[in-house]
Amino acid sequence: MLVGVDVGGSDAFDATLDELALLAASAGDLVVARVTAKRRAPDPALFVGSGKADEIKALVAATSAHGVIFDQALSPAQQRNLEQHLGVAVADRTSLILDIFGDRAQSHEGKLQVELARLQYQATRLVRRWSHLERQQGGIGTRGGPGEAQIELDRRMIGDRIKTVKERLEKVKRQRGTQRKARERRGTFRVSLVGYTNAGKSTLFNSLVKARAFAADQLFATLDTTTRALWLGEAQSSVSLSDTVGFIRDLPHKLVEAFEATLQEAAEADLLLHVIDAASPLLAEQQAEVERVLEEIGASQVPQLLVYNKCDLLEPSQRSRQSSDWIEVHPGVRRQRVFVSAATGLGLAELRQAIAAHAMARTPGARLNQDGLPPSLDEAGPASAPPGPGPANDSVIPPHQHA
């Protein structure tokens, strides 16, 4: 059963719980019911309050649900109280994402990153978990009981493991740094794919470099960074193209910290291909979430090329008559948009040309236009194009969803 609570009119509230349902499906769960509630503030004990908790309990019994997943983060006490009240396992959005990451991580680095995030999450869930042992204390002058000692023992074991995993990740980080420096010495132009999960990054990666990275229509299909050489005939040179983990709303901060070594590829890239699901009704919100995470990892100043993917899923009236244009994303900041379909190959030639333009702009002595690109490769004419997304009927998305 899925539960979503609109706390204080949060902008991030998903009234349909569709994204949480996709996450649950990615974890192998079958959704049997959805419940939404609205509160001014979370209830300290049960998060949803006793009345709504009773309603959820009755629905759990009616549907024979084996567990309840909340779309918001729960405190350890709230999770424990809800499990006791409902009589079934209770998880929150954070633990669900951690479970998915744990199942999907393939490389040694990916498994270490997920383990670190899980350990940091579990370290906060030890409080009063051993209260059933506190009555077993005995002896004169003792303080606390076996329960308290067990908590301390678990906390120390988790702390030691966190220290070990962090040391291993530091070693991985140094190895990645050595690889990046080697590419820098070779003068390799570095391109990283970023975007909301399930925007089609891995499919686009495979289409551009003819790789066989795993791609599927599900959230977090791939977690491990893959880097391949991409030959650009327009620039008569190769660039390195990296596929990174996808972002999602309310991505646990500990996961962002744990994946620092992987996300560093994006932070130190020369160009980011920001892949956007053009067919998503939440396009603007997903794009803003990616921008927020890029700011968090220190990649907000890296040049971006907006890649509107899945254009083949749009209605003919929504499709752009242009393969590329320019858009003002912030006052005085303009970015090029390229409309593609990684599944059908639509627009990939234009995307390659746009990447080549950015790569050639880094060539010493290159003649550049006002947007910092070689004018010969600028089909969209940014020097003369008006700022902003242009006419509404030329947009790949409905006018109200313009960035």
Secondary structure, 3 states (H helix, E strand, C coil): CEEEEEECCCCCCCCCCHHHHHHHHHCCCCCCCEEEEEECCCECCCECCHHHHHHHHHHHHHHCCCEEEECCCCCHHHHHHHHHHHCCEEEEHHHHHHHHHHHHCCCHHHHHHHHHHHHHHHHCCCCCCCHHHHHHCCCCCCCCCHHHHHHHHHHHHHHHHHHHHHHHHHHHHHHHHHHHHHHHHCCCEEEEEEEECCCCHHHHHHHHHCCCCCCCCCCCCCCCCEEEEEEECCCCEEEEEEECCCECCCCCHHHHHHCHHHHHHHHCCCEEEEEEECCCCCHHHHHHHHHHHHHHCCCCCCCEEEEEECHHHCCHHHCCCCCEEEEEEECCEEEEEEECECCCCECHHHHHHHHHHHHHHCCCCCCCCCCCCCHHHCCCCCCCCCCCCCCHHHCCCCHHHCC
